[in-house]
Structure formats: C-alpha cells, structure tokens
Amino acid sequence: MYAMRRMLTAALLFSAFTVSQAQTPATSSGTPSHTSSPSKSTQVTTASQAKAAAQKPTDDANKLDINTATVDQLKSLPGIGDAYAAKIVGGRPYTAKNQLTTKGVIPQNTYDKIKDQIIAHRAAGKK
C-alpha cells in the first residue's frame, strides 16, 4: 500500500510538473507589457479582470468546499487539472483553505487564483 501510494504521488508530481510547464507561457502572456501597443495590453488586462470577476463567488454558500468537492468540481477551478485535483483529494481533510499551500499540495500562484472561490468547512465528527 505504501509503495503504491509513493508511486501514485510520483506520477502526480510528474504530471503536475508537466502541466505547469505547459501553462507557463500562457500565464506570462497575460501580464501587461510596456511596448508600442498599450491598447492591446489594456485589453488583455480588462478581459482578464472581467473573466476573474465573473468567476468569483460573492458569499461562502457559493464557494467550493475542498473537503467534499469531487475531482471534476475541483478541475473546474482555474489552474487545477487532474494532478492537482487528485492531490487535493488525497490531502484531505483540511481545516483551513490555506493548507493547500502549507502542506505543499498546490503552489502559491495557483492558490492565489482560487482562494476566493474555495472554502474548507471543518469535517463533522463520525457518528
């Protein structure tokens, strides 16, 4: 069981590294640059802000609970793919949402993208 878990963890880490390498150019292109075309960078920033505002829930009832969410629900969050979703599920339970970074489940920049969309409800005791 221990060996299987280590192999799965290694596979997930490799997948996460591969996914993060593939996503790196996409995230760097979204940052505004001071080139001869300022209107283009303004449009990118405006589009990014509009997309982020549309995805942000306004209250705790609309936030995704990382202790009970399915893998598919987690994958709907920005920056979360198969590997990170599996790591989040494997690291349960969480008492606070920032444990995703303190436990090393996801990197800080990914957490920053989703922190306003998630919550970690404390698990109820077993009956």
ZIZI-V666256 format. One record per backbone hydrogen bond with DSSP energy under -1.0 kcal/mol. CO is the residue of the C=O (numbers start at 1). NH is the residue of the N-H. E is the energy in kcal/mol with one decimal. If there is no record, write none. Layout:
co:nh:e
CO:NH:E
CO:NH:E
This chain:
co:nh:e
1:5:-2.3
2:6:-2.3
3:7:-2.3
4:8:-2.4
5:9:-2.6
6:10:-2.5
7:11:-2.4
8:12:-2.5
9:13:-2.6
10:14:-2.3
11:15:-2.4
12:16:-2.8
13:17:-2.5
14:18:-2.5
15:19:-2.7
16:20:-2.8
17:21:-2.2
18:22:-1.8
19:23:-1.8
20:24:-1.1
23:27:-1.8
24:28:-1.9
25:29:-1.6
33:35:-1.3
37:41:-1.2
38:42:-2.0
39:43:-2.1
40:44:-2.2
41:45:-2.3
42:46:-2.7
43:47:-2.7
44:48:-2.5
45:49:-2.7
46:50:-2.4
47:51:-2.4
48:52:-2.5
49:53:-2.5
50:54:-2.0
51:55:-1.4
52:56:-1.1
59:62:-1.3
60:63:-1.1
64:119:-2.3
65:68:-1.1
65:69:-1.9
70:74:-2.3
71:75:-2.4
74:77:-1.7
77:80:-1.7
81:85:-2.4
82:86:-2.2
83:87:-2.1
84:88:-2.6
85:89:-2.3
86:90:-2.4
87:91:-1.3
89:92:-1.2
96:99:-1.6
97:100:-1.7
98:101:-1.3
98:102:-1.9
99:103:-2.2
100:105:-1.6
100:106:-2.1
107:111:-2.2
108:112:-2.6
110:114:-1.2
111:115:-2.1
114:117:-2.3
117:64:-2.7
119:66:-2.5
